[in-house]
Amino acid sequence: MATSMAATLAASLPAVQAAPAPTVSSYEALPASMSKVIDIEAQIPITRVQIDALVLTKITKHGQEAKSNNAAGLLLGLDLDGTLEVSNSFPLPTSQQAGDEEDKSTKFSGDDNCDAARYQASMLRALKEVQVDDNVVGFYQTISLGAYLLPSIKDMQAVHQEKLRHGGVVVVHDVTQSSRGIASFRAFRLTKNFTDVQRKGKFNSQNLVEHGLTFSSVFEEIPVEVRKSALLNAFLGGLKEARLEPDFSPRSALGVKEVRTLGSKYGVLDLNGPGQVNRNLEQVIERLDEYKTEEGNVAYLTRQSAREKARAELYVQKRKEENAARVAQGLAPLPEEDVSRLFKIPGEPSRLESMLLLGQIDGYTRSLAVASSDVLVKTYATRSSTPL
Amino acid sequence: MPLGSSSSAIYLQTSALGSSANPGRALPTVTVHPVALFSILDHFLRRTDSQDRVIGTLIGTRNENEVEVRNCFAVLHSETSEQVAVDIEYHHSMFELHHRVNPKEVIVGWYSTGSNLNTYSALIQNFYSQETAPHQAVHLAMETGLQEGTQVGVKAYVSSPLGVYPKAENCVFIPIPLELRFREAERSTLDLLTSPHSPLAPLTDLDVLSETLQSVSAMIDRVLAYVRSVLAGEVEGDAAVGRYLLDTLNTSVKGMDSGLNSHLQDTLMVSYLANLVRSQVEVSSRLALVT
């Protein structure tokens, strides 16, 4: 069946290029069960992201190693019938590391971009040789304190949007959540509204209003699922199996059959809650300050733009009056000059920056609210059980 | 924590081990990061039909007397009845790529699947010893448990030359202790992977909390059942358990109340503030659309 499928695919490919309309008919040769699944044109929208256990651990490890700065990498995999299966990933060198490398050796000369592209290409080629999926489906980024709307994510995703099937996804992993004992993985993709505005190239208020774009509609979330291969499952099961030292009596006396070699998440019960409240609040304040500055910039630019416009209009008005007067006196009117050449009217300022900042504030406060509600639950529970 | 069934690994202080550059060195202890193990399993799943086992390079850090395997990558190789070939060029270029992302990690050894240590293993070990010189190359043998009668497990070895005249294909693999190690913050991901839910999906804060409470409650139940059975005379009481219980129950909660109250108020304040800022942000973004 596999060969016939491949043959049909191959047969249908040129037809797609020649005339996109009649492609539907060529699917009919496929078995009925498969016909729905195959989409050459990437028409089946992605509704789920399935991440392999290997990728989760890789992302977590990378995030822990690059604690302060945000770690990023590429996701490899396939999409099938609305499920994006992420089966492997590899980290990308941060620009700072690349810079260090450049200082040390003359081998990696040239700009960062070219360098990163070469790294990606050779990594993909190398992985392909050992039968790893070499199809880039998106990228991952580690964040802290829940603010995922970072400019870097948006930029990277916008680049991918053009290149990849389905526009690619971004998987976001929160490092601070993870140190609190909660594995947080979320998958996002850019919304159609955002890409439309981006294609127009201007994030002025008119475009934003037209598409109803706020920070919450830049990305849309896709549900995440975790996949374990049967082999890995067996391996983890083997790790969890009882390995009781015979001399340690308390456990055997209590009849403990299973020792959780991997898990012990009792840190979650710590009453003091996340120690990051201070940092979280600081981040909120910092972003608020930045937002205020940005607002000031936007207001200044808007005022300047309005002033220039007013001056230009005044000039045109004056010229019209003058001409009217000259016509009345029987003289030839002065030519109407090009106003735009005389006055440089600045375009309306971009609202993108302030929108992203708002999104970050939202992310920070959201994680703050969630964390504090978590502590509230625990504190109330403790208090009600304490005899007064 | 130990990996695999307890081995009869010997802890000898030998004088003629490994390279002659560090005579009298104790055997290294090896720790391995889960990511390396998972990668090996993934590589094994993606082997071609002709391959019986897969091999790859282990990279990580090396301290005084401890080797920490932090990552690994697959290496192409082929084994026939006559010869074994390892794609050295691939190995080097792949290491170069890994080195760019994580410059601190160096080659520490190699892995293979299956627990069969044969002549080819010795030859490959010889190659990797050159790569890791002057240190010893560590060999991880992962038993995937796919064959009947084998059990899942990982073992670590170092090698030592054998025979009157050292030959590359002659060596003794000496088992050394191996432990799983990862950072505390990475535990959450492993917890997620070992949790019995299906389908697996990332949990929220409260889910994790409720699960933890359930497991604590189950533990209390177990202790209670044990205490009751001791009191009823069914089981003979264990002094060690008794002392543990006494220690735990003696924990004082006095003076906790006032602290708790102020803590509660702080948290309420933070929660209020967070929600206030959030609604302001929401309003602000809506207003931007109005103008």
HADDOCK unambig.tbl for C-alpha pairs under 7 A between the chains (distance, minus, plus):
assign (segid A and resid 53 and name CA) (segid B and resid 193 and name CA) 6.93 0.50 0.50
assign (segid A and resid 54 and name CA) (segid B and resid 35 and name CA) 6.72 0.50 0.50
assign (segid A and resid 54 and name CA) (segid B and resid 38 and name CA) 5.71 0.50 0.50
assign (segid A and resid 54 and name CA) (segid B and resid 39 and name CA) 6.59 0.50 0.50
assign (segid A and resid 57 and name CA) (segid B and resid 35 and name CA) 5.81 0.50 0.50
assign (segid A and resid 57 and name CA) (segid B and resid 189 and name CA) 6.69 0.50 0.50
assign (segid A and resid 58 and name CA) (segid B and resid 35 and name CA) 6.10 0.50 0.50
assign (segid A and resid 60 and name CA) (segid B and resid 186 and name CA) 6.14 0.50 0.50
assign (segid A and resid 61 and name CA) (segid B and resid 186 and name CA) 6.93 0.50 0.50
assign (segid A and resid 91 and name CA) (segid B and resid 101 and name CA) 6.88 0.50 0.50
assign (segid A and resid 92 and name CA) (segid B and resid 101 and name CA) 6.45 0.50 0.50
assign (segid A and resid 93 and name CA) (segid B and resid 100 and name CA) 6.42 0.50 0.50
assign (segid A and resid 93 and name CA) (segid B and resid 101 and name CA) 4.52 0.50 0.50
assign (segid A and resid 123 and name CA) (segid B and resid 97 and name CA) 6.96 0.50 0.50
assign (segid A and resid 130 and name CA) (segid B and resid 74 and name CA) 6.82 0.50 0.50
assign (segid A and resid 130 and name CA) (segid B and resid 76 and name CA) 6.79 0.50 0.50
assign (segid A and resid 131 and name CA) (segid B and resid 46 and name CA) 5.99 0.50 0.50
assign (segid A and resid 178 and name CA) (segid B and resid 185 and name CA) 5.62 0.50 0.50
assign (segid A and resid 178 and name CA) (segid B and resid 186 and name CA) 6.85 0.50 0.50
assign (segid A and resid 178 and name CA) (segid B and resid 188 and name CA) 5.98 0.50 0.50
assign (segid A and resid 179 and name CA) (segid B and resid 185 and name CA) 4.19 0.50 0.50
assign (segid A and resid 181 and name CA) (segid B and resid 185 and name CA) 6.76 0.50 0.50
assign (segid A and resid 181 and name CA) (segid B and resid 188 and name CA) 4.78 0.50 0.50
assign (segid A and resid 182 and name CA) (segid B and resid 188 and name CA) 5.42 0.50 0.50
assign (segid A and resid 182 and name CA) (segid B and resid 205 and name CA) 6.51 0.50 0.50
assign (segid A and resid 183 and name CA) (segid B and resid 188 and name CA) 5.08 0.50 0.50
assign (segid A and resid 183 and name CA) (segid B and resid 189 and name CA) 5.17 0.50 0.50
assign (segid A and resid 183 and name CA) (segid B and resid 192 and name CA) 6.86 0.50 0.50
assign (segid A and resid 183 and name CA) (segid B and resid 202 and name CA) 6.33 0.50 0.50
assign (segid A and resid 184 and name CA) (segid B and resid 202 and name CA) 6.11 0.50 0.50
assign (segid A and resid 185 and name CA) (segid B and resid 202 and name CA) 6.35 0.50 0.50
assign (segid A and resid 205 and name CA) (segid B and resid 289 and name CA) 6.75 0.50 0.50
assign (segid A and resid 208 and name CA) (segid B and resid 289 and name CA) 6.56 0.50 0.50
assign (segid A and resid 209 and name CA) (segid B and resid 289 and name CA) 4.96 0.50 0.50
assign (segid A and resid 212 and name CA) (segid B and resid 289 and name CA) 6.97 0.50 0.50
assign (segid A and resid 214 and name CA) (segid B and resid 285 and name CA) 5.96 0.50 0.50
assign (segid A and resid 224 and name CA) (segid B and resid 201 and name CA) 6.15 0.50 0.50
assign (segid A and resid 225 and name CA) (segid B and resid 199 and name CA) 6.91 0.50 0.50
assign (segid A and resid 225 and name CA) (segid B and resid 200 and name CA) 5.77 0.50 0.50
assign (segid A and resid 225 and name CA) (segid B and resid 201 and name CA) 4.70 0.50 0.50
assign (segid A and resid 226 and name CA) (segid B and resid 200 and name CA) 5.05 0.50 0.50
assign (segid A and resid 226 and name CA) (segid B and resid 201 and name CA) 5.60 0.50 0.50
assign (segid A and resid 232 and name CA) (segid B and resid 41 and name CA) 6.74 0.50 0.50
assign (segid A and resid 235 and name CA) (segid B and resid 152 and name CA) 6.18 0.50 0.50
assign (segid A and resid 236 and name CA) (segid B and resid 194 and name CA) 6.94 0.50 0.50
assign (segid A and resid 238 and name CA) (segid B and resid 152 and name CA) 6.34 0.50 0.50
assign (segid A and resid 239 and name CA) (segid B and resid 3 and name CA) 6.77 0.50 0.50
assign (segid A and resid 239 and name CA) (segid B and resid 4 and name CA) 6.91 0.50 0.50
assign (segid A and resid 250 and name CA) (segid B and resid 240 and name CA) 6.30 0.50 0.50
assign (segid A and resid 250 and name CA) (segid B and resid 241 and name CA) 5.20 0.50 0.50
assign (segid A and resid 254 and name CA) (segid B and resid 223 and name CA) 6.91 0.50 0.50
assign (segid A and resid 254 and name CA) (segid B and resid 226 and name CA) 6.29 0.50 0.50
assign (segid A and resid 261 and name CA) (segid B and resid 1 and name CA) 6.74 0.50 0.50
assign (segid A and resid 262 and name CA) (segid B and resid 190 and name CA) 6.86 0.50 0.50
assign (segid A and resid 262 and name CA) (segid B and resid 191 and name CA) 6.92 0.50 0.50
assign (segid A and resid 263 and name CA) (segid B and resid 187 and name CA) 6.91 0.50 0.50
assign (segid A and resid 263 and name CA) (segid B and resid 191 and name CA) 5.37 0.50 0.50
assign (segid A and resid 265 and name CA) (segid B and resid 212 and name CA) 6.82 0.50 0.50
assign (segid A and resid 266 and name CA) (segid B and resid 212 and name CA) 6.53 0.50 0.50
assign (segid A and resid 268 and name CA) (segid B and resid 209 and name CA) 6.42 0.50 0.50
assign (segid A and resid 358 and name CA) (segid B and resid 281 and name CA) 6.17 0.50 0.50
assign (segid A and resid 362 and name CA) (segid B and resid 278 and name CA) 5.62 0.50 0.50
assign (segid A and resid 362 and name CA) (segid B and resid 281 and name CA) 6.70 0.50 0.50
assign (segid A and resid 365 and name CA) (segid B and resid 274 and name CA) 4.91 0.50 0.50
assign (segid A and resid 365 and name CA) (segid B and resid 275 and name CA) 6.98 0.50 0.50
assign (segid A and resid 365 and name CA) (segid B and resid 277 and name CA) 6.95 0.50 0.50
assign (segid A and resid 365 and name CA) (segid B and resid 278 and name CA) 6.11 0.50 0.50
assign (segid A and resid 368 and name CA) (segid B and resid 274 and name CA) 6.21 0.50 0.50
assign (segid A and resid 369 and name CA) (segid B and resid 271 and name CA) 5.15 0.50 0.50
assign (segid A and resid 369 and name CA) (segid B and resid 274 and name CA) 5.52 0.50 0.50
assign (segid A and resid 369 and name CA) (segid B and resid 275 and name CA) 6.51 0.50 0.50
assign (segid A and resid 372 and name CA) (segid B and resid 267 and name CA) 5.82 0.50 0.50
assign (segid A and resid 372 and name CA) (segid B and resid 270 and name CA) 6.88 0.50 0.50
assign (segid A and resid 372 and name CA) (segid B and resid 271 and name CA) 5.58 0.50 0.50
assign (segid A and resid 373 and name CA) (segid B and resid 271 and name CA) 6.82 0.50 0.50
assign (segid A and resid 374 and name CA) (segid B and resid 205 and name CA) 6.97 0.50 0.50
assign (segid A and resid 374 and name CA) (segid B and resid 206 and name CA) 6.84 0.50 0.50
assign (segid A and resid 376 and name CA) (segid B and resid 264 and name CA) 6.72 0.50 0.50
assign (segid A and resid 376 and name CA) (segid B and resid 267 and name CA) 6.75 0.50 0.50
assign (segid A and resid 379 and name CA) (segid B and resid 264 and name CA) 6.63 0.50 0.50
